[in-house]
């Protein structure tokens, strides 16, 4: 997966999210990996990394729950991950 394809999945993710989510801090690595960091406060955050080999990794902490996972990307962002982002990253 090239950097161009990595950005395709980042754009796909942003297009599926509601407009009223908290701000996200994006990052790009020289190896073609993109990262997205959603920060609400010290007790609520989510980090997503999309690698150049079609792997999406995520980890976060919110509402007393730690979570992490890894998904292989084909053509879509997994629905369960989209729901998690929306649930945990809504502004209060």
N, C-alpha and C positions, 0 to 999 in steps of 0.2 A: 504494500500500500504506500503510495507516495504522499508527500506533504499535501498535494492537491486533493487527494482522496481523503486524507485526515480532515482537511477543512470542509469537505463535503459533509462529513458526519457532524462536525461542529455546527455547521449551518442548519442541517436537518434537526439537530437537537434544539437550537434556538427557535426555529420556525414552529416547533411543536409545543413550546412553553408559553404559558400565559404572559401577557405584557406586564402584569403587576407583581412579578417576582422581585425579590431583593436584587441588588446589583451583583454582578459576577466579575471576578478578577480573572481575565484570560491570560494564558501564557503560551509561548511556543519555544520548543527546544530545537537545537541544530539538527538533531537526528530525525526530525519530522513529527515528533510527538507534540500534542496540544494538551494543555491542562486548563481546567476551569475550577475556580474556587469560589464557592458560595459561602459567605460569612454573615451570620445574623448577630451572634454575640459569642462570648467565650465558651458557652455551653451548647451552641448550635452551629454546626458548619458541615459542609459537604465538599469533598474534593473529587474531581473526575479527571481521568487521564485517558486520552485516546492515542493509542500507539500507531506507528506506521505499519504494523502487521495486523491491523483490524481488531485489536483487542481494546475493550473499554474497561478500565478498572475504576472502582469508586470506593470511597470510605468516608464515613461521617459519624457524627454524634449529634443526637437531637432528642429532646424530651426524655432524657434518661436512657436512651437506647443507642448502643453502638451498632454500626452495620458496615459491611464491606462486601464486595463481590467483584466478579469479573465476567464479562460477557463478550462473546465473539460477535462482531458486527458483520452482517451480511448486507442488507439493504435498508434496515430500519433500526431505530433506537428502541430497545426493549420497553414495552409498555409498563412493566413493573418499576423500572428505573425512572421513567417519566413521572409516574404517580408519586414515587418517593421524593423526587425533586420538588414537585408541586406541593406535596404535604409538608415538607420540612423547610421549604424556602419561601413560604408566603410571609409577607411582612405582618407583624402583629397589629 
